Amino acid sequence: ECNEIDVVYGEYIELPDATNGWKTFEGWYINSERVESCIWDIDNDIILTARWSGTLYEENGVQYINFGKYPQSVVTNKDVIAQLNKITNLNALGYLEYNGLQYEKLTYTQKSYQAWFNNGTKLEDGATYYFLVEPVLWRVIDKENCTAITDQIIDTRYFAKSDVVNNIKPTASPNNYRYSDINDWLNADGEHVNSNFAFKLCGSADDVVKNIILTVGLENGLASTKDESNQYVCDNFSSYFHLLSCAEYVDSYQKVLGLTKATDYAICKGVLVDHYTMNAEWWLRTPSADGADLAKYVTCTGAVASTKVNNDNIGIRPVSSFKSLAVLGGEENE
């Protein structure tokens, strides 16, 4: 399924485009590291591997999928930044386009804490940054059901705009996930239909999502909360993209997903990151039993805690079940 190039020590090569039927070529990789430049210098023999959107592959016993695109890495090339500063027109997805690539532009607003990008650069209040729109890496967490979660925290957003009233259904408590702003934003419904995660990820309307993503029934009862009692549980419902419940995280995934990094884009959006470990915090879909204005999230240390639903410093790791990993990866389901 992948083209490969054997590169000899000391050799300079021009990286060609790869072809593989209907799949979208995403670049050349050395393991999980993408080779960005057209001409690349190596200091040992190596194999470059082409990767396509939707390709299922394995590293260190873990399966991954590249699917969809989203702003992620901060741009550091001064020449590219100079060119992007000249562009004012946005495409249909709200991105800048330059030299065949897409970029998101953000102006950073200083929070109560200092933030650093993954390369160690300190963010400056009021500074403008550009982020490359790149393939999203998904970690397969349930092979049998073709379920995967984004490998990193890719954005940050409030669970609900208000901690007093639900903005979508005022009769529901603010921590009701079914009627939350975060559920509305993740899926192709409501006020976010042309700017939500599903739309931007696929670069199109939700028809693309429906052709690839499986509608999954979410269990939101008391057992999903890990509480002895919780009056704020919401009804079960189905969605394309969702968040893990507290029970799913604690019972099945805490050891492998608890310590998670955030993309540069999410950091600039304000996700809270521990400076020493660079681990960040991310939402679960579970309401807290301690109040209608509280919901559960994963801390920088991997523990579960509760915070206000209108806290916009908590990250997002969408989960989805693909209709078939065989369709995406050209592999037989095992």
Disulfide bonds with the S-S distance in Angstrom:
none
